Amino acid sequence: MRFFDRDKRDRGRAADVRERERSLSSLTVIDVFGAEAALVSFLTHLDRAHLVVCDPANGAPIYKFRWASGYENGEGVRVQGVLDG
């Protein structure tokens, strides 16, 4: 997966992204694994920032966050936020 900021700058790639189930919240939560070091730094410093996660094969957006925040979570990074639309 490829990750882009508000200005459509490519912030790096990760090997795997998994969505977590959250029944009592309107937030979308994803876990990011196998991310490049620069991407880990970017994601862990997100604080209610715009984020787009795209399919590397065709560039199509998979997640378009209106705002997202991230933090380290074990072997990966957890990102949570509100999707556009």
Buried (B, 14 or more C-beta within 10 A) or exposed (E): BBBBBEEEEEBBBBEEBEEEEEEEEEBBBBBBBBBBEEBBEBBBEBEEBBBBBBEEEEEEEEBBBEBBBBEEBEEBBBBBBEEEE
